[in-house]
Amino acid sequence: MSTATGAPFGPLGVMRSWLRLRSGPRRRGFGSPIAWVIFLIGAIYFLVPLWATFLHSIKTRPDPLLAYRQVFADPKFLGGLGYSFVVGVLTIVISLLIIVPTAYWVRLKVPRLRPVVEFVTLMPFVVPPVVLAFGLIRIYGGGSPITLASTDFGLNVLLVGAYVILSFPYMYRAVDTGLAAIDVRTLTEAAQSLGSGWTRILWRVIFPNLRTALLSGAFLTLAIVIGEYTIAQILARNEAFGPYLSLLGRNQPYQPASVSLISFALTWLAMGAIAFLGRGSRSRVQVAGAR
């Protein structure tokens, strides 16, 4: 049987197949020039303000690091950062205890209520923090059945409650995205077939599969709490980090720049912690059969 040289099974076709196998998959280039231009513009827009802030923070003479030394030596800096960190952790815990069961139950039992829940969690974007703070003072001030605004502990409770409300949009979006990436119904049915109750399902099945999503929402909430100023100032929580930073900017010329860079570095450390702690979340338990 004769074959043409250009046919797929001819000598030329065999040679082309052999060369294709030897060459392997095509390597990707460095990207288009337009993509690199956009990347460089974004990098310049991001790095130039940081570099200008750093240059401003080291203008102190004769010691360029004097502003940083003064910030770390100031007890109010560590005190404000520690206070806001504790408030942020409490906010994260309470927010997770509210959002995770709600988002899980809505996705599992009543998916038609998802638009309603999304609308409710987006309300903090509509209500200004000033209105929220004054509303809390008016409701829980003097003459109300539950008086919280007249004591120091009560004001701390109101501050945590206000931050929990502010965290709803970020925490719900993170949790809902994590739930969409797993088979909630199959995991629940498998856990129930093994005799697990709802509490055990949430703690041993749902939470481990949402680790990266929970960490993302938690660190976003922590960043909001540490940098928030309005609610803390209205509720007279001057020991918080936001009011401390505002007061420092009114009285000192170089320390605010150093504090801003330190806060930025802490935020990047938190993002690195997200990447490190969320590495093991890629290997999920498969319960839906072979694929």
URRAHU-V193599 format. One record per backbone hydrogen bond with DSSP energy under -1.0 kcal/mol. CO is the residue of the C=O (numbers start at 1). NH is the residue of the N-H. Records with the same first field share a line. If there is no record, write none. Layout:
CO = NH + NH
//
This chain:
4 = 7
7 = 10
10 = 14
11 = 15
12 = 16
13 = 17
14 = 18
15 = 19
16 = 20
17 = 21
18 = 22
19 = 23
20 = 24
32 = 36
33 = 37
34 = 38
35 = 39
36 = 40
37 = 41
38 = 42
39 = 43
40 = 44
41 = 45
42 = 46
43 = 47
44 = 48
47 = 51
48 = 52
49 = 53
50 = 54
51 = 55
52 = 56
53 = 57
54 = 58
56 = 59
63 = 66
65 = 69
66 = 70
67 = 71
68 = 72
69 = 73
74 = 78
75 = 79
76 = 80
77 = 81
78 = 82
79 = 83
80 = 84
81 = 85
82 = 86
83 = 87
84 = 88
85 = 89
86 = 90
87 = 91
88 = 92
89 = 93
90 = 94
91 = 95
92 = 96
93 = 97
94 = 98
95 = 99
96 = 100
98 = 102
99 = 103
100 = 104
101 = 105
102 = 106
103 = 107
104 = 108
105 = 109 + 110
110 = 113
111 = 114
113 = 117
114 = 118
115 = 119
116 = 120
117 = 121
118 = 122
120 = 123
122 = 125
123 = 126 + 127
128 = 132
129 = 133
130 = 134
131 = 135
132 = 136
133 = 137
134 = 138
135 = 139
136 = 140
140 = 148 + 149
141 = 144
148 = 151
151 = 155
152 = 156
153 = 157
154 = 158
155 = 159
156 = 160
157 = 161
158 = 162
159 = 163
160 = 164
161 = 165
162 = 166
163 = 167
167 = 171
168 = 172
169 = 173
170 = 174
171 = 175
172 = 176
173 = 177
174 = 178
175 = 179
176 = 180
179 = 182
182 = 184
183 = 187
184 = 188
185 = 189
186 = 190
187 = 191
188 = 192
189 = 193
191 = 196
192 = 195
197 = 201
198 = 202
199 = 203
200 = 204
201 = 205 + 206
202 = 207
205 = 209
207 = 210
210 = 214
211 = 215
212 = 216
213 = 217
214 = 218
215 = 219
216 = 220
217 = 221
218 = 222
219 = 223
220 = 224
221 = 225
222 = 226
223 = 227
229 = 233
230 = 234
231 = 235
232 = 237
233 = 236
237 = 240
240 = 244
241 = 245
242 = 246
243 = 247
244 = 248
245 = 249
247 = 251
248 = 252
254 = 258
255 = 259
256 = 260
257 = 261
258 = 262
259 = 263
260 = 264
261 = 265
262 = 266
263 = 267
264 = 268
265 = 269
266 = 270
267 = 271
268 = 272
269 = 273
270 = 274
271 = 275
272 = 276
273 = 277
274 = 278
276 = 279
282 = 284
//
